[in-house]
């Protein structure tokens, strides 16, 4: 059973599509694993759709051309769209330390796009960068069995979603799907059991802070978390 | 009867009724589902027009809030409503309201537009985060098992293999351990692709059940 979930505020931001990209990735991954949060998100989406229907609709006229152009998209296009996804799909796996894992959909394509998987190993902790997402950096972390993760600090926040295996710290034992948020006030030293490895997705603030661009349009993170 | 859909006739609006009706918007969420269903089944332009006339202006207001520019908002509306027209067959009324489906498409389109506008190199596409427009066969059943599949790959489910039929075991072994594509497995065993898919789904389902019982 999944015990650690994102706050309702985060789920709300996720359903509204207003979270910063890195946080979105972590929340989406949890939601993919967690039936209960996925239902909560669906309920919030219902509310948001209801709000959408209440918006004013004064601006009618300029839409005639659009309607015509959409309706002229031929039925053949629709059939093509229908068939586009029925291609033969191979499961995609990631291999590390002699083990094989299937990744959640949220990171699958990102991993496939990478030319070879660049795993770096430091004292039993392997990491493979997935890229920068707004002011966050996402990585897959594989921790060998019986390893204690050294303390590390970030400017503000680190989010972890356990994908396989298990991890434990002073707060408890984390199983696949569990969503762990740490801010800079919390110190912890996660470790794996002697016989159990752990694969997780981590999203943390990158050393460089982005202050420009579209991210300022998105909700401030601090506001969403507390 | 004046409206296309009155309170008591949400099912099976006949072509005839539609033809003589005036353009009146549905009053209940279910009615949008019915219209969307007509678009999916019959490429019904009149039904689509009703949906379009209701949602397009509202989507524009929705888009303007974050996209700010009129032109971008209109692009979002066009993209969203084109998806509604072309992919209405993916709407599943058992999973939720039609208005919610349309909202989620718009949210995804807007998200990708915001990402594009930010000129970041990252590739965090809305489709990866919110799988709204995936074909059904590829959707839930494909992804719901990730947790189980990982236990399987670590060899932790061996004790549950007997709950599967032998032919399910064979297919699952080939896909997960030998990493063959479903089509390759179908060719090798000379069975239809659909059979491979259902054997995987049923086999994983049985193991999931066995594992849950074991935990209880």
Contacts between the chains, C-beta under 8 A, distances in Angstrom:
chain1	res1	chain2	res2	distance
A	15	B	107	8.0
A	16	B	107	7.2
A	17	B	107	4.2
A	17	B	108	7.2
A	17	B	110	6.3
A	17	B	111	4.6
A	17	B	126	7.6
A	17	B	130	7.9
A	18	B	66	7.4
A	21	B	115	6.9
A	21	B	120	7.5
A	21	B	122	6.6
A	21	B	124	5.0
A	24	B	124	6.9
A	24	B	129	5.9
A	25	B	124	5.9
A	25	B	129	7.0
A	28	B	128	7.4
A	28	B	129	4.0
A	28	B	130	7.1
A	32	B	143	6.3
A	32	B	146	7.1
A	33	B	146	6.8
A	33	B	147	6.2
A	42	B	95	8.0
A	42	B	96	6.2
A	42	B	100	7.6
A	45	B	96	7.5
A	45	B	100	5.1
A	45	B	103	6.4
A	45	B	104	5.8
A	46	B	96	6.8
A	46	B	97	6.3
A	46	B	100	5.1
A	48	B	100	8.0
A	48	B	103	5.8
A	48	B	107	7.7
A	49	B	97	6.6
A	49	B	99	4.3
A	49	B	100	4.1
A	49	B	102	7.2
A	49	B	103	3.7
A	49	B	104	7.8
A	50	B	99	7.2
A	52	B	55	7.9
A	52	B	58	5.6
A	52	B	59	7.2
A	52	B	62	5.5
A	52	B	99	7.0
A	52	B	102	8.0
A	52	B	103	5.1
A	52	B	106	7.6
A	53	B	54	7.7
A	53	B	58	6.4
A	53	B	99	5.7
A	55	B	57	8.0
A	55	B	58	4.4
A	55	B	61	4.2
A	55	B	62	6.1
A	56	B	57	7.8
A	56	B	58	7.7
A	56	B	61	6.2
A	57	B	54	7.5
A	57	B	57	3.9
A	57	B	58	5.5
A	57	B	61	7.7
A	58	B	57	7.2
A	59	B	57	5.3
A	59	B	60	6.4
A	59	B	61	8.0
A	60	B	53	7.6
A	60	B	57	6.0
A	62	B	74	7.7
A	63	B	52	7.3
A	63	B	53	7.6
A	63	B	56	4.8
A	63	B	57	6.7
A	63	B	77	7.7
A	66	B	56	6.8
A	66	B	74	7.5
A	66	B	77	6.9
A	66	B	78	5.4
A	66	B	81	7.1
A	67	B	49	6.6
A	67	B	52	5.3
A	67	B	53	7.9
A	67	B	56	7.4
A	67	B	81	8.0
A	69	B	78	7.7
A	70	B	52	7.4
A	70	B	78	7.2
A	70	B	81	5.7
A	70	B	82	5.2
A	70	B	85	5.1
A	71	B	45	5.8
A	71	B	48	7.0
A	71	B	49	7.9
A	71	B	85	7.2
A	73	B	82	6.5
A	73	B	85	6.4
A	73	B	86	6.5
A	75	B	43	5.6
A	77	B	86	6.2
A	78	B	43	7.2
A	78	B	85	7.5
A	78	B	86	4.8
A	78	B	87	7.8
A	78	B	89	8.0
A	81	B	86	4.8
A	81	B	87	5.9
A	82	B	89	6.2
A	82	B	135	7.8
A	85	B	134	6.4
A	85	B	135	4.0
A	85	B	138	5.6
A	86	B	135	6.4
A	86	B	137	7.2
A	86	B	138	7.8
A	88	B	181	5.1
A	88	B	182	6.4
A	88	B	183	3.9
A	88	B	184	7.9
A	88	B	193	7.9
A	89	B	138	7.2
A	89	B	181	6.9
A	89	B	182	7.1
A	90	B	179	7.0
A	90	B	180	7.6
A	90	B	181	4.1
A	90	B	182	7.8
A	91	B	149	7.9
A	91	B	175	6.1
A	91	B	176	6.9
A	91	B	179	7.0
A	93	B	153	7.2
A	93	B	179	6.6
A	99	B	153	7.4
A	99	B	154	6.4
A	100	B	153	4.7
A	101	B	150	5.5
A	101	B	153	6.1
A	102	B	146	5.9
A	102	B	149	4.6
A	102	B	150	5.8
A	102	B	153	6.5
A	103	B	146	7.8
A	104	B	143	7.5
A	104	B	146	5.5
A	105	B	128	6.3
A	105	B	131	6.5
A	105	B	143	5.3
A	105	B	146	7.9
A	106	B	128	5.3
A	106	B	129	6.2
A	107	B	128	7.8
A	108	B	128	7.6
A	109	B	123	7.5
A	109	B	125	7.5
A	109	B	128	5.7
A	110	B	123	6.4
A	110	B	124	7.7
A	110	B	128	7.5
A	113	B	123	6.6
A	131	B	121	7.3
A	131	B	122	4.8
A	131	B	123	7.2
A	132	B	120	7.2
A	132	B	121	7.5
A	132	B	122	5.7
A	133	B	120	7.7
A	133	B	122	5.1
A	133	B	124	5.5
A	134	B	118	7.7
A	134	B	120	7.1
A	134	B	122	8.0
A	163	B	150	7.2
A	164	B	147	7.9
A	164	B	150	4.2
A	164	B	151	7.9
A	164	B	154	7.2
A	165	B	154	7.8
A	176	B	147	5.0
A	176	B	150	6.9
A	177	B	147	6.6
A	199	B	150	7.9
A	213	B	118	4.8
A	213	B	119	7.0
A	213	B	120	7.5
A	214	B	114	5.5
A	214	B	115	7.8
A	214	B	117	5.2
A	214	B	118	3.6
A	215	B	118	6.6
A	217	B	66	5.9
A	217	B	68	7.8
A	217	B	114	7.1
A	218	B	114	7.8
